[in-house]
Amino acid sequence: MTRLRVEMLAADTVQPITSAGHARLGIAVLVGIAVIVVLITRFKLHAFLALTIGSLALGACAGAPLDKAITSFTTGLGSTVAGVGVLIALGAILGKLLADSGGADQIVDTILARAGGRAMPWAMVLIASVIGLPLFFEVGIVLLIPVVLMVAKRGNYSLMRIGVPALAGLSVMHGLIPPHPGPLVAVDAVKANLGVTLALGVLVAIPTVIIAGPLFSKVAARWADVPVPERMLGSRPSEDLERRPGFGATLATILLPVVLMLAKALVDIVVDDPTHLVQRVFDVVGSPLIALLVAVLVGIFTLARPAGFSKERISSAVDKGLMPIAGILLIVGAGGGFKQTLIDCGVGRMILEISKDWSIPALLLAWLIAVAIRLATGSATVATVSAAGLVAPLAADMSTAHTALLVLAIGAGSLFFSHVNDAGFWLVKEYFGLSVGQTVRTWSVMETIISVVAGGLVLLLSLVI
């Protein structure tokens, strides 16, 4: 076999990869992904360890010296954590302040007080979308499930009619909207503009969450007509608080980082002069780090203080908010290491060369790759970071808008058909008291609708912008 000219860290050569090289790299990718899938699904190994071992297997099969493979993996891990680690940490702190202060409950109660009857599913999707902006998916579920069960019980609503819109709102935010870990990593991998990605993400998310939430919930309610599980009716975080922050202040705090990042994107388009004072100011305040940091600092005064938190309790809330993200940071970092190993092996360049002869659009290719990894591993985050690494070279000649759409295509694909290898599948099953079949007919189908609708909207947008 012809010796590969694409060994690790030999990217200074730009000559095309040979057919033999394509075959060997293709096998290496399949082996690397297969190792990750088998370790996660068969041996129940933590995704961080699976990604680490899979990266080394990929490098070895591609013909790279082991020390070079290790260097690529650690470099990718470090750069990924450096790029998004602080943002994930700040988002976790803001989410913890929101939950512990009773701010989330305040938003829920205010919206529910103004909704009823047929409007209730729409109220639930609105609540979940707003609450889901700063919260990780699992945290959002734990926070909202008691509300969903309480509303369904007291209002005598179908559990699925209320629960599916809430789940749809959380899932769409998780897969498409920064500062959630998956979209952040994809933005970093393909060098997309965060503000433009956020703006287009919101544009895609609104019709997607409507179709997968309130509209599909009518069908889901017929497919799984289950009672509210009494054993899951628990207390709410704010029940032991004497007072809570106001609705307006809470909503403003949640939306503050989003507004700042969108403002930066708008100023970049309108001013379009890096030396202009206004653009320089918004380049700073609209950067994800500063926007989230400002929101956390503001949240101390708009969420924690009005709830009567002492300095010690605020510090404790910050500590507790940071504790659960260790696993997420390691998974995201290892995903970045896997991505860098792919790039240094020459896999990205191989896909770029091969795809030139294909008629399939780059956005559809990105969606399909994310779907395949999602189905195999069960993790939306693993699917996002792995797919982003594979298709990153395709973004080289894309416009700013199409690079952002590439991120959204990956995010949409990463949500496709959650099933038994996804922790979220079992979380939903147990909280709602569903059978496996009922969970597939409701949760799994809902995730598929989100993925297909969002992917379709991304492709439509690519034709008009």
N, C-alpha and C positions, 0 to 999 in steps of 0.2 A: 504494500500500500504506500502511495506517495506520502512522504512525511508532511504533516500539516504545517502551514506557514502562519497559523493563527494561534500559536501557543500563548499562554498567559503573559500579559504585559509586553506583547510583541505587536501592539496595535499601531506602531509607527509605520508599518507596511500597509499600503492601501491597495495592493493588487487583489483582484478578485479571488475568492476562495474556490478551489477546484471542486469538481463533482465528488471526488473521494472525501474531500474536506467537509462538504455539505453532509454527506452520509454519516461521517464519524461524529460531527457535531450534533446532527439530528438524533443519533443514538444516545449521545451523552446527555442531551436534554431530556429524552424519554426516561433514561435511567435515573437522572437526578430527581425528576418529578415523581417517578414510580417509587423511589426510595422514601420520599417525603410522604406520599400517599399511604404506603404500606405501614410506615412507622406510626402515622397518626391513626389510621383506621384499624389496622390489625393488632398492633402492639400498644395502642393507646398512649404513645409517647407524647410528651408535651411538644407543641408546635415549634418552640424555640430549638429544642434538641433535634427535632426532625429536620428543620431547615438547615441547621448547622451541618448535620451529617449528609444531607442531600446536596449541599453546596460542595462539600469535599468529594463526594461521589461523582458529581458533575465534572469537577476539575480533573479528577483522575481519569475518567472515561474520555475526556477531551485531549488527553495526552500531556497535561500540564504537570510540572514538578509539584510535589505536595507543598513545599514551602511557598511557591507562588500562589497556589490555591488558597492557602491560609492567609497570605497577605491580601489577596483580593477580597476574601470574605471579611476580614477584620476592617479593611479600609471601607468597604461598603456599609458594614454595621456602624462604624464610627460616624461616617458622614450622614447616614440616615438619622441616627439618634441626635446628632448635632443639629440637623435640619428641622426635625419635627418633635424631638423629645421634650423640649421646653414647652412647646405649644400644647402637647398632650397633657403635660403636668399642669399648666395654667387652666386648661379646660376642665381638668378633674377638680381643681380647687374651686373654680366657679360653680361647678355642678354640686359640689358638697355644700357650699354656702347656700345655694339655692334650695337644696333639699332640707338641710338642718334648720334653716331660719324660718321655714314655713312659707317661703316665697312661692315655691311650686304649688303648695296647697292653696295659697291665696289666688293664684291664677286659675286653678281648677275650679275653686268655689265661685269665683266671680263670673266665669264664663258659664258654668252650669246654672247659676241663678238666673241667667238671661236666656237660657235655652230650655226647650222642653218638647215633648212629642216627636214629630218627624225631624226636628232640628237637632235632636240629641246626637245622632251619629256624626253630623257635621261639627257639632261642638267638640266631640271627642277627638276628631282628626285635627281640629285646630289646636286643642290643648296639647296633644301629643307632638305636633309639629313645633310648637313654640317651646315646650319643655325639652324636646329632643335636640334643639340647637346646641346647647352646651353640655348635654349629658351623653355618656356612652350608652349604647343600646341596652346592655344588661341592667345598668343602673336605672335607665328610664322605665324598663319593664317592672322592676321591683317597686319603683315609685308610683307607677300608674295603675298597676294591677288592683290594689285595694280600692282605688277610685272606680275602676271599671266594674268590679264586683258589687260595690256599694250602689252605684247608679243603676245597674241591671236589677239588683234586688229590690231597692226601694221604688223604682219606677216601673217594675214588672216588665222590663224590656228583655228581648232575646239577648242572651249573653254574647252571641256572635255579632249581633247587630251593633253592639256597643264596643266589643273587644277588637274586632277586625279593623275598624277605623283607627283606633289607638295604636295598634301594632303597625299598621301601614304608615302612619305618621312617623313613628320612631324609626322604622326600617328605611324609609326614603331618606330621612335626615342622615342616618348612619352610612348609607351607601353613596350618597351624591354630594353632600354639603360639607365643606370644611367648616370648623376645624376638627372634624372626626378623623381618626387616624388613617383610615384607608384613603380617602380623598387627598389628605395632606401628603401622604407618601407618593401617590400617583402624580400630584402636582410637582413635587420635588424631582421625581424620576424623569418626567418628560419636559421639565423646565417650563411649565405652563404659568400663565399669569393668574395669581390667586384670586384677585378681584374679579376678573373676567369669568373665571371658572365658577366663582360663587354666584355671580349674576345669572349666568346661563344655567347653573345648577338649580337655582330657585325657579327659573322659567320652566325647566323640565319637570321639576318636583311637583309643582302645583297641579297640573292635569293628571300626573301619574298618581298622586296620592288621592285624588278625587275618584279616579276609576277603581283603584285597588282598595280604597277604603269604604266610603259610604255606599258606592254603587255595588261593589262586589259583596259587601256585607249582607245585602238582601238575599243573594244566592247562598252565601255561607250559612246564614241562619236556617235555611231549609235543609242544607246538607248535614248540619250538626246542631240539632235542636236539643241542647243540653241545659240542665238547670245550673244555677250558680252553686259552686262547691262551698258549702258552709265552712269547711275546715280552713279555707283560705281567706276568710273574712278577718282581716287583722287590723291593728291600729295604724294610724297615720303618723308621720313624723312630727307634725306640729301639735298633736293632741296634748302634750305636756308643756306647751309654751303658753305664757300668759298673754303675749301679743305677737303679731306678725307684721312683716313689712307690707306697705300698701301695694295695691295692684299696679298702679302707674309706675312707681319706682322700680318694682320688680321687673315689669315688662321692659322698661327702658334699659335696665342693667343687662338683661339677656340679649337685647337687640343691639346694644352699644358696639360690640366688636364687629358685628355684621355691617352696621351702618358705616363704621370707620373704614373697613376694607372696601366696601362698595363705593364710598366717596373717593378713595384713592384711585380706583379703577376709572371712575367718571372723570376725575381731574386729569388723569393720564391721557384720556381720549380728547377732552376739550382743550386743555392747555398744550399738551404734547411738546413741552420744552423742558428738558431736564435741568436747565439752569434757572428757570423761573422760580421765584420765591415760593409761590403758592404750591407748585408741584413738589418742590423740595420738602415743604412742611408736611404735605399729605403723604409723601413717600415714607416719612418717618411715622407719623401717627396712624397711617393706614396699613403699616406692615403688620403681619399677623402677631408677631411677638409683642409689639407695643400695644396693639388693639386689645389683645387678651389680657395683657398686664394691667392696662388702664381699667378694663372691665372688672378684674379681680379687686383692684384697689377701690374702685367705686363701690363694688359689691360689699366691701367691709362696712361702708357707711350707709348704704341703702338697704342691705339685707341683714347683716349680722347685728349691727348696732340697734336698729329698730326692734329686733327680736329680743333685745336685752342681753346680748352676748357680752361677756367680759373679755378682756384682752387674752386671758388664759384660754377661754373657750374658743375664741377665734383661732388662736394658735393650734389648739387641739383639733379643730375642724380641718385646718390646713393639713396637719399631719395625717389625719384619717383619710382625707381626700387623696393624698399622694400614695398611701399604702397599696391600694388595689391595682395601681397602674404598672407595677413592676413587671408583671407577666406580659402586659400589653406592649410595654416599651421593648422588652426582649424579643417578642415575636416580630414587631415592626422592624427592629434593628436587624434581626436575623434575616428577615425578608429583604432588607436592603443589602445584606451580605450576599444573599443568593442572587439578587439582581446584578450586583457588581461582578460576581463570578461569571454570570451569563455574558455580560458585556466584555470582560477581559478574555474570555474564551473565544470571542468572535461570533457568538450566537446572534447577537443583535444585527451585526453586519450581514450575517448569513440570511436572516429573515428579510432584511432590506433588499438584498440581491435577488432572492427567490421571488419576493412579492412583486417585483417589477414586471414579472411575466404573468401575474395573476390578474384576473378581472375583478376580484373581490375588493371592495373599498377597505381602506386601512381601518376605518372606524368599526366596520363589521368584523374585520379580523380580530381587532382588540376585544370586542364583545365576546366573540366565540372562544378565544383563548381564556378569558376570565371565566366564562361559563364552564369550560372543561375542567379548570382547576377547582372551581367552586364545587362542582359535582363530585370531584374526586376527594377533596380534602375536607369539605364541609365548612371551611372558614372563609368568610367574605374578605377578611383582612389578608390572609395568605393569598387568596385569589387575586386581590388587587395589587399587592406588592410584586407578586411573581409575574403577572401579566404586564404590569408597567415596565418591569425590567426587560421583558421580551420585545415589547413594541416601541420602547423609547426611541430607537433610531428612526422610526417612521415619522417622528415629529420634527425631524431636522429641517425639512423644507415646508412645514405647515405654517399657516398664518396664526396669529395669536388666538383668534376665535376657534380655529379648528384644533389647535393644540389643547385648548380648554375642553372642547367636545371629545377629544381623545380620552381625557381623564374621565369624563362622564360616561363614555361608552364602557370603559373598564369598570367603573363603579356599578353601572347597570348590570353588566354581566356577572359581577361578583355576588349578586343577590339571587341568582337563578335557582329555583327549586331547592330550597332547604329541606334536607331529609334526615335520616337517622344518624348520619355522621356529623351533624351540626348540633352544638350544645344548645343553641337557640330553639331548635325543634323540641327538645325535651323540656326546656324551661317553659315554653308555651303549653305543652301537653299537660304538665303537672299543675301549673297555675290555673288552667281552665278546666281541669278534670276531664280531658278528652281521651279517647282511645287513639291508638296509633293511626288507624284508618281515618278517623275524624280530623286528626291533626294534619294529615296529608291533604285531605279535601279542603281544609280551610287555610291553615298557615302556609303549607307548601305551595298551594295554588296561588295564594295571595302574593307570595314572594316571586313566583314565576310571572304573574301579571305585572308586578312592578318592574321586573327585569326587561320584559318584552316591550311594554309601553314606553319606558324610559329609553331603551335602546332605539326603538322606532322614532321617537321624538328627536333624539340626537341625530339620527340619519336625516330626518326631514330638515332640521335646522342647518345641517351641513350644506344643503342644497340652496339655501336662501341667504346665508351670511358668508 
